[in-house]
Amino acid sequence: QVQVVESGGGLVQAGGSLRVSCAVSGDTFSRYAMGWFRQAPGKEREFVSSISGSGRYTTYADSVKGRFTISRDAAKNTGYLQMSSLKPEDTAVYYCAAVRQLLPFESTPRRSSDFSSWGQGTQVTVSS
């Protein structure tokens, strides 16, 4: 398994933007699909977005499609979630996750159970 560490959360006003990062270490970065999940108080953890190991394929939850963009930088072993047009309902702890893939590193998993390595989470708060 790899180690996953999130950073970049914080407080932002509604309509604003924020980027959270996910540093991965311990194995070859491109072999791992990455995903973002979030959990709001009193709610279950939900899928936000994922990106294949190759970086060519992405998928999003309907609630964030068109507002959030997932990406990855192989040179930095880091993934990103750029969040724009933020809403108060986006307030949650955001978790990054990773899972090793088989060639050709193209799938985009969406379930929590698909991922094997998790970060500790970073708080994102959107004020109205």
Summary of the structure (lengths in Angstrom):
residues: 128
radius of gyration: 13.6
end to end distance: 38.9
largest distance: 44.2
contacts: 396
relative contact order: 0.32
helix: 7%
strand: 49%
